[in-house]
Amino acid sequence: MSWAAFGGGETSLALAVVTLILTVFAGLLTGGAAYGRNITWARIRGQGFRAFLERDAEIATGCLSGKQALLQISLMPVVLALGATAIAFIAVTT
């Protein structure tokens, strides 16, 4: 959406950087899920997203619920995308 509304001119660089960061976060999320500890492709295929949200995820300092882990992983890319959209909107309107 940001590209369609604000792509072109000086804002293209900012949007490109935000898109790159979002892509890296998504890639790390996917890679971490694929190659995480005690995870095999057979176990991933057998579980649904709802099952992930309802079970615990082990981290270095203990355990998190699946919902807490999803929130921690997905919050940063969403905030960055919203911030970039706000910055681009301000740049275009001023």
C-alpha positions as CSV (number, residue, x, y, z in Angstrom):
1,M,0.0,0.0,0.0
2,S,2.8,2.4,0.8
3,W,4.5,1.8,-2.5
4,A,1.3,2.6,-4.4
5,A,0.6,5.8,-2.4
6,F,4.0,7.2,-1.9
7,G,6.4,5.4,-4.3
8,G,8.5,7.8,-6.4
9,G,10.8,10.7,-5.7
10,E,12.6,11.0,-2.4
11,T,10.4,8.6,-0.5
12,S,11.4,5.6,-2.7
13,L,14.6,5.1,-0.7
14,A,12.8,5.1,2.6
15,L,10.2,2.7,1.3
16,A,12.9,0.4,-0.1
17,V,14.8,0.3,3.2
18,V,11.6,-0.5,5.1
19,T,10.7,-3.2,2.5
20,L,14.2,-4.7,2.9
21,I,13.9,-4.8,6.7
22,L,10.4,-6.3,6.5
23,T,11.7,-9.0,4.1
24,V,14.7,-9.8,6.4
25,F,12.4,-10.1,9.5
26,A,10.0,-12.4,7.5
27,G,13.0,-14.5,6.3
28,L,14.4,-14.8,9.8
29,L,11.0,-15.8,11.1
30,T,10.6,-18.5,8.4
31,G,14.2,-19.7,8.8
32,G,13.9,-19.8,12.6
33,A,10.8,-21.9,12.3
34,A,12.3,-24.2,9.8
35,Y,15.7,-24.8,11.5
36,G,14.8,-24.3,15.2
37,R,15.6,-26.7,17.9
38,N,13.7,-30.0,17.9
39,I,11.8,-29.1,14.8
40,T,11.6,-31.5,11.9
41,W,9.6,-31.0,8.7
42,A,7.3,-33.9,9.7
43,R,6.5,-32.2,13.0
44,I,5.8,-28.8,11.3
45,R,3.5,-30.3,8.8
46,G,1.5,-32.2,11.5
47,Q,0.8,-29.0,13.5
48,G,-1.4,-26.2,12.7
49,F,-1.0,-22.5,13.5
50,R,-3.5,-22.8,16.3
51,A,-1.5,-25.6,17.9
52,F,1.6,-23.4,17.9
53,L,-0.3,-20.6,19.6
54,E,-1.5,-22.9,22.4
55,R,1.8,-24.6,23.2
56,D,5.0,-23.2,24.9
57,A,8.1,-22.1,23.0
58,E,11.5,-22.7,24.6
59,I,13.9,-19.7,24.6
60,A,17.3,-19.2,26.1
61,T,15.8,-17.7,29.3
62,G,12.9,-20.1,29.8
63,C,9.5,-20.6,28.2
64,L,7.0,-18.4,26.5
65,S,3.5,-19.1,25.4
66,G,3.0,-19.4,21.6
67,K,1.0,-16.2,21.7
68,Q,3.7,-14.2,23.5
69,A,6.3,-15.6,21.0
70,L,4.2,-14.6,18.0
71,L,3.7,-11.1,19.5
72,Q,7.5,-10.6,20.1
73,I,8.4,-11.8,16.6
74,S,5.7,-9.9,14.6
75,L,5.5,-6.6,16.5
76,M,8.7,-5.1,15.2
77,P,8.0,-5.5,11.4
78,V,4.5,-4.2,11.9
79,V,5.7,-1.1,13.9
80,L,8.4,-0.4,11.3
81,A,5.9,-0.6,8.4
82,L,3.5,1.7,10.2
83,G,6.3,4.1,11.1
84,A,7.5,4.2,7.5
85,T,4.0,4.8,6.2
86,A,3.6,7.7,8.7
87,I,6.9,9.2,7.7
88,A,6.1,8.9,4.0
89,F,2.7,10.5,4.6
90,I,4.2,13.4,6.4
91,A,6.9,13.9,3.8
92,V,4.3,13.9,1.0
93,T,1.8,16.3,2.7
94,T,4.4,18.9,3.9
